[in-house]
Amino acid sequence: MVARMEIPSKVSVFNRTLEMKGKPGTLVAINDDGFYEIVLEVQARNHVVLFPIAETVVIFNEAVPAVPTDFEVER
């Protein structure tokens, strides 16, 4: 099973540099230069913020269906 990402999508953002721990945002793009483009509320206004993929964790708010665990693995 492969999870599909819907963009735009509501996410929680974790980034050590900006000391963000689960800040809500909306992922609007993943650009070719290695950045997430995320809309965040900053000082009561929405701004597009570029987060380096290598330094940022993005958790999608929409959970994926459970993966079945009752299968056998051939070795």
Protein Blocks (a to p, Z undefined) as FASTA:
>chain_A
ZZddddddddddddfklopghiacddfbdcfkopacddddeehiacdddddfklcccddf
bdcddddfbbcddZZ
